[in-house]
Amino acid sequence: MRSERPLDLRSTLAKLARGPYDPTFRVVPSGPQAGTWRTSLFPTGPVTYRLVQAGVRDVVGQAWGPGAGELAASLPALLGEPDDAASFEPPPPLADAHRRHPGLRVPATGRVLEALVPAVLEQKVQVVTAHHAWRWLLARYGTPAPGPAPDGMRVVPDARTWATIPTWDWHRAGVDPRRARTVVECARVARRLEECAAMDPAAAQARLQLVPGVGVWTAAEVAQRALGDADAVSVGDFHLAKAVGWALTGERTDDTGMLALLAPYAPHRYRVVRLLEVSGRGHAPRRGPRLSIQDHRGN
């Protein structure tokens, strides 16, 4: 695919990975398999695809599996072609980062349940715990990646499979009953939730939050990945609020303060967050010794 503007494949797709060992996402830095590999599940079936940066505006792709045609049709959205940053004026502390990352975009996979399940798993637990659960569940209930995928890659289960995972396997994966119930409820109404990909972002997030256990934070996490919503803010992430406050004012803040600071940048508030992350300013300095890994995200 050739774009009319800069495209940074690596940073655009980075947030689709759920941890460094996500079985649906792999970056091979060199060799004959070099590129960004990912799997997905479309209505026509599973797909494995490999994307390679071929120039400042160019990405070359290959796809294998029954879902290859749908993947090809969705590739422009996946690579953030509809993401329009022309009206974006970054906060002064991030102006340099914006200039240095002209190819950073917000992707839209169009696959809602694929983004929703791992977001639910990450609710109110340590991130490493959620990523372990994701890997365990895909190893047991996912399917092998079609084509010449790197070893260990898997395709996510379909909605019916998610809805019928027995209680004991949720427990073995380290997923508590509350999050397990939420995933099952999402899977049971997956058809309606997948319709969110064609809806207005605000309406889509509202529909997502009709599912018990899916709140503002989870809906925003889905919107950032599946819907290409450059304005979706993960309210309820304690660390994010502190980082935004520190980067923009030099002081920590809470969710209310974060939203006030980001308000002038709508409809690009998530774009501000991504600039924080790619510029290495996504964390406020620590106070005191680090005692343990904590995650304060809401649902």
Secondary structure as the mmCIF struct_conf table of DSSP 4:
data_model
#
loop_
_struct_conf.conf_type_id
_struct_conf.id
_struct_conf.beg_label_comp_id
_struct_conf.beg_label_asym_id
_struct_conf.beg_label_seq_id
_struct_conf.end_label_comp_id
_struct_conf.end_label_asym_id
_struct_conf.end_label_seq_id
STRN STRN1 ARG A 2 ARG A 2
BEND BEND1 GLU A 4 ARG A 5
HELX_RH_AL_P HELX_RH_AL_P1 LEU A 9 LEU A 13
HELX_RH_3T_P HELX_RH_3T_P1 ALA A 14 LEU A 16
BEND BEND2 ARG A 18 GLY A 19
TURN_TY1_P TURN_TY1_P1 PRO A 20 TYR A 21
TURN_TY1_P TURN_TY1_P2 PRO A 23 THR A 24
STRN STRN2 PHE A 25 VAL A 28
BEND BEND3 SER A 30 GLY A 31
TURN_TY1_P TURN_TY1_P3 PRO A 32 GLN A 33
STRN STRN3 GLY A 35 PHE A 42
TURN_TY1_P TURN_TY1_P4 PRO A 43 THR A 44
STRN STRN4 GLY A 45 GLY A 55
TURN_TY1_P TURN_TY1_P5 VAL A 56 ARG A 57
STRN STRN5 ASP A 58 TRP A 64
BEND BEND4 GLY A 65 GLY A 65
TURN_TY1_P TURN_TY1_P6 PRO A 66 GLY A 67
HELX_RH_AL_P HELX_RH_AL_P2 ALA A 68 LEU A 78
TURN_TY1_P TURN_TY1_P7 LEU A 79 PRO A 82
TURN_TY1_P TURN_TY1_P8 ALA A 86 SER A 87
HELX_RH_3T_P HELX_RH_3T_P2 PRO A 92 LEU A 94
HELX_RH_AL_P HELX_RH_AL_P3 ALA A 95 ARG A 100
TURN_TY1_P TURN_TY1_P9 PRO A 102 GLY A 103
HELX_RH_AL_P HELX_RH_AL_P4 VAL A 112 LEU A 121
TURN_TY1_P TURN_TY1_P10 GLU A 122 LYS A 124
BEND BEND5 VAL A 125 VAL A 125
HELX_RH_AL_P HELX_RH_AL_P5 VAL A 127 TYR A 141
BEND BEND6 GLY A 142 GLY A 142
STRN STRN6 THR A 143 PRO A 144
HELX_LH_PP_P HELX_LH_PP_P1 ALA A 145 ALA A 145
BEND BEND7 PRO A 146 PRO A 148
HELX_LH_PP_P HELX_LH_PP_P2 ALA A 149 PRO A 150
TURN_TY1_P TURN_TY1_P11 ASP A 151 GLY A 152
STRN STRN7 ARG A 154 VAL A 155
HELX_LH_PP_P HELX_LH_PP_P3 VAL A 156 ASP A 158
HELX_RH_AL_P HELX_RH_AL_P6 ALA A 159 ALA A 163
TURN_TY1_P TURN_TY1_P12 THR A 164 THR A 164
HELX_RH_AL_P HELX_RH_AL_P7 THR A 167 ALA A 173
TURN_TY1_P TURN_TY1_P13 GLY A 174 GLY A 174
HELX_RH_AL_P HELX_RH_AL_P8 PRO A 177 ARG A 188
TURN_TY1_P TURN_TY1_P14 VAL A 189 VAL A 189
HELX_RH_AL_P HELX_RH_AL_P9 ALA A 190 GLU A 194
HELX_RH_3T_P HELX_RH_3T_P3 GLU A 195 ALA A 198
BEND BEND8 MET A 199 MET A 199
HELX_RH_AL_P HELX_RH_AL_P10 PRO A 201 LEU A 208
TURN_TY1_P TURN_TY1_P15 GLN A 209 LEU A 210
BEND BEND9 VAL A 211 VAL A 211
TURN_TY1_P TURN_TY1_P16 PRO A 212 GLY A 213
HELX_RH_AL_P HELX_RH_AL_P11 VAL A 216 ALA A 226
BEND BEND10 LEU A 227 LEU A 227
TURN_TY1_P TURN_TY1_P17 ALA A 230 ASP A 231
TURN_TY1_P TURN_TY1_P18 VAL A 235 GLY A 236
HELX_RH_AL_P HELX_RH_AL_P12 PHE A 238 THR A 249
BEND BEND11 GLY A 250 GLU A 251
HELX_RH_AL_P HELX_RH_AL_P13 ASP A 255 LEU A 262
HELX_RH_3T_P HELX_RH_3T_P4 ALA A 263 TYR A 265
TURN_TY1_P TURN_TY1_P19 ALA A 266 PRO A 267
HELX_RH_AL_P HELX_RH_AL_P14 ARG A 269 VAL A 278
TURN_TY1_P TURN_TY1_P20 SER A 279 GLY A 280
BEND BEND12 GLY A 282 HIS A 283
HELX_LH_PP_P HELX_LH_PP_P4 ALA A 284 ARG A 286
BEND BEND13 GLY A 288 GLY A 288
BEND BEND14 SER A 292 SER A 292
#
